[in-house]
Amino acid sequence: MSAVPLTPGGAAAERRPTRSTLSLLGERVIEALIKLSGVSAVIFVVAIFFFIFREAAPVLWSKDFHILEFLFSTEWYPTSVSNVRYGTLALTVGTLSVTAVAIVLAVPFGLGAAIFVSEFCSPKLKETLKIVIELLAAIPSVVWGFVGLTVMSKIIVTLTGTAVGVNLLNGGVILALMSVPIIVSIGEDALRAVPDSYREAAVALGATRWQTVYRVLLPAAKNGLLAAVLLGVGRAVGETMAVLMATGHAVHIPDGLLNSVRTLTANVAAELGEAPAGSSHYRVLFLTGVLLFWITMVVNVAADLVVRGIRRK
Amino acid sequence: MGGSSRIVEVEGLRLAYGIKEVLHGISFAIDRNEIFAVIGPAQSGKTSLLRCLNRTTDFIPSATVSGSIRVDGDDIRRVKDVFGLRRRVGMVAPLPVGLPMSIYDNVAFAPRCSGMTAKRELDDIVERCLTQAALWDEVKDRLSSLGTALSGGQQQRLTIARALSHQPEILCLDEFSIAIDPVTTMRIEDVLKGLRREITIILVTNLVQQARRLADRTMFLWNGEIVELGPSEIVFSDHPADRRTYDYVNGIFG
């Protein structure tokens, strides 16, 4: 190699490529745009909360409304002439119980399928499965509602002999079916992100495939897998149309899997159209939206703390 | 089993990835308790050769292997328990891969995979292997901290301890010193000299000097063929059997 003169202003400095002022300016603009899109996510969340709360707020001071009754009473009689009562406990329990059934069914299936797709199946099958799973994730929720209303309810009636097929179990199964594709595709991404060198090291130490999965890959991918489960659960908590059609829509705290329930979301969707704008009923429905917002926020914050806890360990 | 002085016998080994053949039918044997060096420029098939030995070529869909490899008399194509085979052949990768778990769990990984659960036995293995790999004194007070938090040289010694934890008959080291400093390299080389009494070591290296320092015999692999195989005194002398060996060792090509 020949020596290149390093003195400033020498031949080297002339050949050195320099950025034009315009491209530096362009860099700034792009940076600002990226920052703006990041900040906008926060602005949108705050704005949504604000507008929903603004619709709901006046009812907080109304005489037929008590916040304790709203949270802890099971009596939901919004259109009663003599004695209007807005108790959402049964609805909250409905949402939580349908979600719980969905989680119990979806998490093992979803994670199991993610592990199978990522680690055990042949490349050809993997491609096919991924396409099918993405297709499943794209099915609109109202179609899932039809499935619940017709196919699943018949199956449940045949298998259990219960009178009504639209119930907690039906809603949970439908929600699980909707969450599984999300858990699978995000979980599979998380497992694929584990470096191959880990797999090679484990295999070279004589680990079987399954030992490699549960001793190395699951611990290494736990954050991503938890994120997968949470997004799946998030879909279950917020889902409206499918549960409206599949759960039976009865305001009642369930005492078994075969009871009909009503969820917070389904309640809003079904009643908002009939509630006169500006009435107490209308405002209470918006307050239900605020409650849902808090539930999802608590779930997310709790999950975040769990992830941090795992990471520290 | 165990009678022969040959621990590895390779005959007519061919390995191809798809249509590209990287090992063109090589044959050689490795004696028990020797340090056997494999030298050669990049792309000459050194790492592929190691992959054949513990059958991790199984994981490369396009790889096809023919010829025979016997480890301690057993044809590795026919072994029923490939996981057991991999425990007999310890492998240390070029870049240290600390598994994302504690130092203790890293070393206890292979014993646990083979079903050992007794805490006392595991403790003994962890201490013995870390001592053999010259790492025990540095980490004995923090066995529960993450293996990936160690320095590069320490991680490489951790991977050696891990490879020793399943009591292999053969320890393969694939260019173990490319990511670590010369002082640590010398320490690991001392460790290897000590280990030779118990196990056979296959040392794949780009460092000609390292092979000369350590190996009893050296094989010069070039473009998937053996150019020369002989005692290190001859391979690294002024008059090796093949002129190309002399040129490579002395930096004239390669």
Interface residues (C-beta under 8 A of the other chain):
Chain A: P123 P195 S197 Y198 R199 E200 A201 A202 V203 A204 L205 G206 A207 T208 Q211 R215 V216 P219 A220
Chain B: N54 T56 F59 P61 F83 G84 R86 R87 G90 M91 A93 L95 V97 L99 P100 M101 F109 A110 R112 C113 S114 T159 R162 A163 S165 H166
